[in-house]
Amino acid sequence: MITMRLTYPFVFLLLLGFAPLAFAQQEADSRLLTLERIHSDEFTKEYAPEIQWIDDGEAYVIIEKSKSIEGADELVRYESASQERSLFISAESLQVPGGTLAVESFSLSPDASRVLIFTNSSRVWRSNTKGDYWVYNLNTNQLQRIGRSFEGSSLMFAKFSSDNNYVFYVHDFNIYKENFETGETTALTTDGNGDIINGTFDWVYEEELGKRDGFILSPNDEFVAFWRLDASDTGTFYMINNTDSIYSRPIPIQYPKVGEKPSSVSVGLIDLKTEQKTWIPFDGDPRSYYIPGVQWVNEDLLLIQQLNRHQNELTVWSYVPSEMKLKKVYVEKEDTFVDLMYPDMTSDIWGSNDLTLTTEGASFLRMTETDPWRHIYKVSIDDGEKLLVTPFDYDVASMRVPTKSNVYYVASPENSTQRYLYQTDLKGRGKAKRLTPKPFEGVNNYQVSPNGEYALHTHQSTQEPTSVRVISLPDHKTIRTLVDNEAYKEKLSALELPQVRFMKITTEDDIEVDARLVLPANFDPGMKYPVLFHVYGEPWAQVATDQEISLWDMMMAQKGYVVIDMDNRGTPCLKGSAWRKSIYRQVGRINTRDQGLAAKEILKLPFLDESRTAVWGWSGGGSMTLNLMFQFPEIYTTGVAIAAVSDQRVYDNIYQERYMGLPQENPEDFIAGSPVTHAKNLEGNLLLIHGTADDNVHYQSAELLINELIKQDKQFQMMSYPNRSHGIYEGENTRKHLFTLITNYILEHVPAGSAD
């Protein structure tokens, strides 16, 4: 069964069906996208700027380009209500030997008298978290670099003490404090060496638990709470650099494969007067659990989150340093898995994991899935008493800061492809109000000020590109538009733009799947078009959403393809807890079946050519592509799998064990869901793509599949990108080369254009 709704990208109504027949070829070509145009600077978009709320949200500071020094950064203050502008730190004040500081990010001291500026960064795993820090004193107008005794671009997570006398940071796996006045530097830990990790994290904690910054100052500067990982027993995986020298060089990475124990974890307190350490006494083997969150509630109270190895039991502890008292506050158990970050297009899945505290600090808010819907509960820190804050029969997608009596959250009760802002009271009385106005149909995201009175609102849809504005809350009035992307819209208006349709597909298993179709601009329902399925299908992404259509999808539609995205069970759609949790121990099976059966159903549409079908995906989508090619060879004639996990037994422990359990307990599930198990069924055209320096899904995964395909006498094509990571973007011209390869392969094996 198929139900459908139709939308159009912005300005498409102006173009649909009215192109003059006498267009010159040059004009016609100017309306079509090419890979050269896509990968040039022609279609440049603006995105949401980084802002820092100050004065509890009554003002914010933002990075802008200087008008006095070309290309230089400066910090500008805006009053939230009036948008009155004043220079916070001028570009002239950021002059250092060699030029002006490029401000990558910044933070303010508690009293807003000093600004900590991060610059000259370098990459650590996924993000640029190592770099140089400079402090600008707003009272003296002086600029100084901290950590001058260390090599450049080597400090991490610098932060001020509340009295502004010190700055603290991580260098080479140890925590330091530095005196502003004297420059004296003191090592607060000394055993960090790569195996012992203080104040930051190993690869898997960052990738799968969103942890980067691993230490927190108490509000009164008496203690530093910090993580200490012992990764000495973690296995080392070696990537090989073959291109930077005439001799190859191994690149070691501490990477716990599925089934291997995690790093040993401890939480310590450093007394800043005596520099003595106290270790918080958790029971059990420190390699049998994770500590995904530590935060100060006040100067004498910590909240600590502990997650068991199976990731189906979360415990929240309180710890009182003055009494050295550890108390169990809250326990959450599930038969499947407990989510911490709740992957969603409106949440930061690489966030801090901190529990959201109510304004008085007596309770925290926690989203749970222990009933049919994802709900917000208020939990008392004193006695663990729970109160259901959102007693509604729909899912909360993500949560924002609470005010004294209310909480903001993002949801979409009627349409899982969209997101809107809601407000409800903290007393659980069952009244909710949608705050996002009707004109902002699509996906909306919010960065709410600490006082809950203002927000940075980002909106996009298939009809509108990203726009960003400062709004007041709860009335949602626009105060100032920061990004409108009008120039980008004007560029797109000159193109032949596709149509977009949303459908609901009901499979033979009676599962209703959301689908998004991107159709050629000159779409004729009486013709037949080749199909390009784009897939992901795992718990960390939803793809059939009311968001901007990529330029590459537009180009493929212009060439005559119908581009289709669909979301199966297990993806983070707002369709209830059972929808999302059904994938437990079923990765590679239930999601593959949903996609295959939904494709079988949607291909019954008379304008889709079931003999010309391609499928492609990246990472989890690459794995899905392989499983679809191998398990439904009668449907998919061509596939492009990028950075795919071919065997679940070689991926990392936190991710794979969360959704699959431990391989020692249910090895048959890992085997049944892995593409390599089904490689013998390949019938169509397959292109494998992988970066040899992929520290996430190792190149090993590609080679294991290649060996199996050779064993099964299956022909395929393969492209490796030397020294490229999981995103395959490093190096000049890499992305253009990659998408040229993908495009040409699809064009060759799935001929473009409509047919009678």
Beta strands, then each sheet from edge to edge (+ up, - down):
strand 1: 2-7
strand 2: 51-54
strand 3: 59-65
strand 4: 73-79
strand 5: 85-89
strand 6: 95-96
strand 7: 99-100
strand 8: 105-108
strand 9: 114-124
strand 10: 127-137
strand 11: 142-145
strand 12: 156-160
strand 13: 166-171
strand 14: 174-179
strand 15: 185-187
strand 16: 196-198
strand 17: 215-217
strand 18: 223-230
strand 19: 236-241
strand 20: 249-254
strand 21: 264-271
strand 22: 277-279
strand 23: 289-298
strand 24: 301-308
strand 25: 313-320
strand 26: 325-333
strand 27: 356-357
strand 28: 363-368
strand 29: 375-380
strand 30: 386-388
strand 31: 396-402
strand 32: 406-411
strand 33: 420-425
strand 34: 432-434
strand 35: 443-448
strand 36: 454-460
strand 37: 467-472
strand 38: 477-483
strand 39: 499-506
strand 40: 512-519
strand 41: 529-534
strand 42: 562-567
strand 43: 608-618
strand 44: 638-642
strand 45: 685-691
strand 46: 717-721
sheet 1: 1+ 39- 40+ 42- 41- 43- 44- 45- 46-
sheet 2: 2+ 3- 4+ 5-
sheet 3: 6+ 7-
sheet 4: 8+ 9- 10+ 11-
sheet 5: 12+ 13- 14+ 15-
sheet 6: 16+ 18- 17+
sheet 7: 16+ 18- 21+ 22-
sheet 8: 19+ 20-
sheet 9: 23+ 24- 25+ 26-
sheet 10: 27+ 28- 29+ 30-
sheet 11: 31+ 32- 33+ 34-
sheet 12: 35+ 36- 37+ 38-
end
